[in-house]
Amino acid sequence: MLRELAELPFLPSPDSVIRTALTLAELKPGELFVDLGCGDGRVLIIAVKEFGAQAVGVELNPLLVRLALREVRLAGVYGLASIIHGDLFSFNVEPFDVIYCYPSPSVTRRLELKLISECKEGCRIILHDHPLPSVKPLVSVTLPSGSVHLHKLYLYVAGRSWTPSEPVGGRGLRRKRLSG
């Protein structure tokens, strides 16, 4: 588990980036939202309080799971936001309308394969800073951070960024080329 924790460090997204990401994804009241690697739960809290979503966070680090549970309770959204202690790669994302992730660059290829194989058509996916390696985002946005770092958000939509097809490379799906 130490290797997995090192591969998936806790990098909190600033609140302004979270709000922009959820606005970009057009998160609507009542939609099912998941944060893969939810850290301290801040994305879940904003998704519930400001966008009216039902939120689930998946977190590998047991200390962060406890912190996220505490923060969700303190924010008054326990019951509308739940935290699952687990590995994002073992978690089924098929039921979700919107997925958010701030992935480590070392896992983006595996994440891409997971999202392509599991996301239902129309699912909106927002990645922070590290895009999928071989799928072109529909939209990308750059945000200042107040330091030299620029935050980048990437929006993908299952069924538009990639489409179901004949089996390709054993995955059963193929990436769709987008013009323009």
C-alpha positions as CSV (number, residue, x, y, z in Angstrom):
1,M,0.0,0.0,0.0
2,L,2.9,2.4,0.6
3,R,3.8,2.2,-3.2
4,E,0.2,3.1,-4.1
5,L,0.1,6.0,-1.6
6,A,3.4,7.3,-3.0
7,E,2.0,7.1,-6.5
8,L,-1.2,9.0,-5.5
9,P,-0.1,11.9,-3.4
10,F,-2.6,14.3,-1.8
11,L,-2.6,17.5,-3.9
12,P,-5.6,19.6,-2.8
13,S,-7.4,21.6,-5.5
14,P,-8.1,25.3,-4.6
15,D,-11.7,26.1,-4.1
16,S,-11.7,28.5,-7.1
17,V,-10.4,25.7,-9.3
18,I,-13.1,23.3,-7.9
19,R,-15.9,25.8,-8.7
20,T,-14.6,26.3,-12.2
21,A,-14.3,22.6,-12.7
22,L,-17.8,21.8,-11.6
23,T,-19.2,24.7,-13.6
24,L,-17.3,23.5,-16.7
25,A,-18.8,20.0,-16.1
26,E,-22.3,21.6,-15.8
27,L,-22.9,19.7,-12.6
28,K,-26.7,19.8,-11.9
29,P,-28.7,19.3,-8.7
30,G,-29.4,15.6,-8.0
31,E,-26.7,14.3,-10.3
32,L,-24.4,11.6,-9.1
33,F,-20.8,13.0,-8.7
34,V,-17.6,11.2,-7.7
35,D,-14.2,12.5,-6.8
36,L,-11.5,9.9,-7.4
37,G,-8.9,10.5,-4.8
38,C,-11.1,12.8,-2.6
39,G,-8.4,13.8,-0.1
40,D,-9.9,16.0,2.6
41,G,-13.4,16.0,0.9
42,R,-13.4,19.7,-0.2
43,V,-14.6,18.9,-3.7
44,L,-17.4,16.8,-2.4
45,I,-18.5,19.6,0.0
46,I,-18.6,22.2,-2.8
47,A,-20.4,19.7,-5.2
48,V,-23.2,19.2,-2.6
49,K,-23.5,22.7,-1.1
50,E,-23.1,24.8,-4.2
51,F,-24.3,22.5,-7.0
52,G,-26.8,20.2,-5.2
53,A,-25.2,17.0,-6.3
54,Q,-25.1,13.6,-4.5
55,A,-21.4,13.1,-4.0
56,V,-19.1,10.1,-3.4
57,G,-15.4,10.3,-2.7
58,V,-13.0,7.5,-3.1
59,E,-9.8,7.7,-1.1
60,L,-6.9,5.2,-0.6
61,N,-5.2,6.9,2.3
62,P,-7.0,5.9,5.6
63,L,-5.9,9.1,7.3
64,L,-7.4,11.2,4.5
65,V,-10.6,9.1,4.7
66,R,-11.0,10.0,8.4
67,L,-10.2,13.7,7.6
68,A,-12.7,13.8,4.7
69,L,-15.4,12.2,6.9
70,R,-14.8,14.8,9.6
71,E,-14.9,17.7,7.1
72,V,-18.1,16.4,5.4
73,R,-19.8,16.2,8.9
74,L,-18.6,19.6,9.9
75,A,-19.9,21.1,6.6
76,G,-23.3,19.5,7.3
77,V,-23.4,17.4,4.2
78,Y,-23.0,13.9,5.7
79,G,-25.6,11.8,4.1
80,L,-25.4,13.8,0.8
81,A,-21.7,13.1,0.5
82,S,-20.2,9.7,1.3
83,I,-16.6,8.6,1.5
84,I,-15.3,5.2,0.4
85,H,-12.0,3.9,1.6
86,G,-10.6,2.2,-1.5
87,D,-8.5,2.2,-4.6
88,L,-10.0,4.3,-7.4
89,F,-8.9,1.6,-9.9
90,S,-11.1,-1.0,-8.1
91,F,-14.1,1.4,-7.9
92,N,-16.8,1.2,-10.6
93,V,-17.5,4.6,-12.0
94,E,-20.3,3.5,-14.4
95,P,-23.2,5.0,-12.5
96,F,-21.8,8.5,-12.2
97,D,-22.9,11.6,-14.2
98,V,-19.7,13.6,-13.4
99,I,-16.2,12.5,-12.4
100,Y,-13.5,14.7,-11.0
101,C,-9.9,13.7,-10.5
102,Y,-6.6,15.4,-9.8
103,P,-4.4,12.5,-11.0
104,S,-0.7,12.0,-10.6
105,P,1.0,11.9,-14.0
106,S,2.1,8.4,-13.3
107,V,-1.4,7.0,-13.3
108,T,-3.0,8.9,-16.2
109,R,-2.7,6.0,-18.7
110,R,-4.3,3.5,-16.4
111,L,-7.0,6.1,-15.6
112,E,-7.7,6.7,-19.2
113,L,-8.2,2.9,-19.8
114,K,-10.5,2.8,-16.8
115,L,-12.6,5.8,-17.9
116,I,-12.9,4.6,-21.5
117,S,-14.1,1.1,-20.4
118,E,-16.4,2.1,-17.5
119,C,-18.0,5.6,-18.1
120,K,-21.6,5.6,-19.4
121,E,-22.4,7.7,-22.4
122,G,-22.7,11.4,-21.5
123,C,-20.6,11.2,-18.3
124,R,-18.6,14.3,-17.9
125,I,-15.0,13.9,-16.7
126,I,-12.9,16.8,-15.4
127,L,-9.2,16.2,-14.8
128,H,-7.0,18.8,-13.0
129,D,-3.5,19.5,-14.4
130,H,-2.8,16.1,-16.0
131,P,-4.8,15.2,-19.2
132,L,-5.5,11.7,-20.5
133,P,-2.5,10.8,-22.6
134,S,-4.3,9.8,-25.9
135,V,-7.8,11.4,-25.8
136,K,-8.2,15.0,-26.8
137,P,-10.2,17.0,-24.3
138,L,-13.3,18.8,-25.6
139,V,-12.4,21.8,-23.6
140,S,-9.3,22.9,-21.6
141,V,-9.1,25.9,-19.3
142,T,-6.1,27.5,-17.7
143,L,-6.4,29.3,-14.3
144,P,-3.9,31.4,-12.4
145,S,-2.8,30.2,-9.0
146,G,-1.3,33.2,-7.5
147,S,2.2,31.7,-8.0
148,V,4.1,30.4,-11.0
149,H,1.9,27.3,-11.3
150,L,-1.0,27.5,-13.7
151,H,-4.0,25.2,-13.0
152,K,-5.3,23.4,-16.1
153,L,-8.7,21.7,-16.3
154,Y,-9.6,19.2,-19.0
155,L,-13.2,18.2,-19.9
156,Y,-14.0,14.9,-21.5
157,V,-17.5,13.5,-22.3
158,A,-18.0,9.8,-22.7
159,G,-19.6,9.2,-26.1
160,R,-18.1,12.4,-27.6
161,S,-14.4,12.2,-26.5
162,W,-14.5,8.4,-27.3
163,T,-17.3,6.2,-28.6
164,P,-18.3,2.5,-28.3
165,S,-17.0,0.5,-31.3
166,E,-15.8,-2.9,-32.3
167,P,-13.2,-4.4,-30.0
168,V,-9.9,-2.5,-30.4
169,G,-6.8,-3.7,-28.5
170,G,-9.0,-5.9,-26.3
171,R,-10.8,-2.9,-24.7
172,G,-14.0,-3.0,-26.7
173,L,-13.9,0.8,-27.2
174,R,-12.1,3.2,-29.5
175,R,-11.2,6.8,-29.1
176,K,-13.0,9.1,-31.4
177,R,-11.0,11.7,-33.4
178,L,-12.4,15.1,-33.0
179,S,-12.0,17.7,-35.8
180,G,-11.0,21.2,-35.1
